Amino acid sequence: MIRYASYPSLEARVAFVTGGGSGIGASIVEHLCAQRARVAFVDIDRAASPALVETIAARGHPAPLFISCDLRDVAALRAAVAEARGQLGPIRVLVNNAANDEHHALEAELALEAPARRHRARRALLRRRRQRRLHQPELRRRRRLGVSAQPGRS
Ligand SMILES: NC(=O)c1ccc[n+]([C@@H]2O[C@H](COP(=O)([O-])OP(=O)(O)OC[C@H]3O[C@@H](n4cnc5c(N)ncnc54)[C@H](O)[C@@H]3O)[C@@H](O)[C@H]2O)c1
């Protein structure tokens, strides 16, 4: 069994978590509830969020308050904060977790582009080698004459 540290200062403290329905936010909600904090969270996921509330309650921890809210709707967010404060009391902890993380999509895009970039780089290398080969007789001639080895320069 995993044992966690206990933080008495979190007990009964009101926390507000954005994007608390799944992923890292859900883990934050779970851990705050395990510390017996009074947690409200907002999320757009209406399937995962109520399921999380049930899971936490089944463990015997104080059930968090889920408020369905899209953060991009500022009026709805203000209403959610007011509801959390009204039901749980003044908010003392804010975990601003939700974000539209496109980092991994970008990585995947770059990975898809990589073969094309490698192909372009290889073609450029072959082109440079071919040019060098074409210039070899001229370079030798210039070396013999003792002038700059770089074609086009004297
Ligand atoms: N997972 C990673 O590797 C990683 C790395 C660095 C930073 N982060 C950051 O950590 C945070 C959480 O990451 P995660 O991987 O758990 O993300 P996630 O996408 O799995 O979860 C985000 C949660 O926020 C909710 N959400 C998304 N848009 C919302 C909106 N407009 N309104 C309300 N709720 C919304 C989602 O429904 C989800 O429950 C994000 O801010 C992310 O950018 C994550």
PDBQT file of the ligand as one rigid body, heavy atoms in Angstrom, charges set to zero:
ROOT
HETATM    1  N1  LIG A 201       0.866  15.695 -19.671  1.00  0.00    +0.000 N 
HETATM    2  C1  LIG A 201       2.037  16.275 -19.852  1.00  0.00    +0.000 C 
HETATM    3  O1  LIG A 201       3.024  15.657 -20.269  1.00  0.00    +0.000 OA
HETATM    4  C2  LIG A 201       2.225  17.756 -19.527  1.00  0.00    +0.000 A 
HETATM    5  C3  LIG A 201       3.502  18.306 -19.624  1.00  0.00    +0.000 A 
HETATM    6  C4  LIG A 201       3.669  19.666 -19.311  1.00  0.00    +0.000 A 
HETATM    7  C5  LIG A 201       2.584  20.429 -18.925  1.00  0.00    +0.000 A 
HETATM    8  N2  LIG A 201       1.353  19.856 -18.854  1.00  0.00    +0.000 N 
HETATM    9  C6  LIG A 201       0.244  20.715 -18.444  1.00  0.00    +0.000 C 
HETATM   10  O2  LIG A 201      -0.414  20.152 -17.305  1.00  0.00    +0.000 OA
HETATM   11  C7  LIG A 201      -1.809  20.392 -17.392  1.00  0.00    +0.000 C 
HETATM   12  C8  LIG A 201      -2.604  19.094 -17.351  1.00  0.00    +0.000 C 
HETATM   13  O3  LIG A 201      -2.096  18.217 -18.316  1.00  0.00    +0.000 OA
HETATM   14  P1  LIG A 201      -2.872  16.882 -18.665  1.00  0.00    +0.000 P 
HETATM   15  O4  LIG A 201      -1.907  16.056 -19.474  1.00  0.00    +0.000 OA
HETATM   16  O5  LIG A 201      -3.471  16.273 -17.432  1.00  0.00    +0.000 OA
HETATM   17  O6  LIG A 201      -3.981  17.460 -19.635  1.00  0.00    +0.000 OA
HETATM   18  P2  LIG A 201      -5.319  16.735 -20.102  1.00  0.00    +0.000 P 
HETATM   19  O7  LIG A 201      -5.635  17.316 -21.438  1.00  0.00    +0.000 OA
HETATM   20  O8  LIG A 201      -5.205  15.253 -19.970  1.00  0.00    +0.000 OA
HETATM   21  O9  LIG A 201      -6.354  17.215 -19.013  1.00  0.00    +0.000 OA
HETATM   22  C9  LIG A 201      -6.797  18.540 -18.954  1.00  0.00    +0.000 C 
HETATM   23  C10 LIG A 201      -8.162  18.570 -18.297  1.00  0.00    +0.000 C 
HETATM   24  O10 LIG A 201      -8.673  19.869 -18.521  1.00  0.00    +0.000 OA
HETATM   25  C11 LIG A 201      -9.975  19.765 -19.075  1.00  0.00    +0.000 C 
HETATM   26  N3  LIG A 201     -10.186  20.885 -19.963  1.00  0.00    +0.000 N 
HETATM   27  C12 LIG A 201      -9.624  21.102 -21.173  1.00  0.00    +0.000 A 
HETATM   28  N4  LIG A 201     -10.073  22.234 -21.705  1.00  0.00    +0.000 NA
HETATM   29  C13 LIG A 201     -10.946  22.764 -20.798  1.00  0.00    +0.000 A 
HETATM   30  C14 LIG A 201     -11.742  23.935 -20.780  1.00  0.00    +0.000 A 
HETATM   31  N5  LIG A 201     -11.756  24.778 -21.806  1.00  0.00    +0.000 N 
HETATM   32  N6  LIG A 201     -12.510  24.183 -19.701  1.00  0.00    +0.000 NA
HETATM   33  C15 LIG A 201     -12.526  23.320 -18.659  1.00  0.00    +0.000 A 
HETATM   34  N7  LIG A 201     -11.794  22.189 -18.626  1.00  0.00    +0.000 NA
HETATM   35  C16 LIG A 201     -11.002  21.912 -19.680  1.00  0.00    +0.000 A 
HETATM   36  C17 LIG A 201      -9.999  18.437 -19.820  1.00  0.00    +0.000 C 
HETATM   37  O11 LIG A 201     -11.329  17.944 -19.979  1.00  0.00    +0.000 OA
HETATM   38  C18 LIG A 201      -9.160  17.566 -18.894  1.00  0.00    +0.000 C 
HETATM   39  O12 LIG A 201      -9.944  16.981 -17.875  1.00  0.00    +0.000 OA
HETATM   40  C19 LIG A 201      -2.035  21.180 -18.683  1.00  0.00    +0.000 C 
HETATM   41  O13 LIG A 201      -2.017  22.550 -18.385  1.00  0.00    +0.000 OA
HETATM   42  C20 LIG A 201      -0.827  20.823 -19.509  1.00  0.00    +0.000 C 
HETATM   43  O14 LIG A 201      -0.537  21.835 -20.458  1.00  0.00    +0.000 OA
HETATM   44  C21 LIG A 201       1.144  18.545 -19.146  1.00  0.00    +0.000 A 
ENDROOT
TORSDOF 0
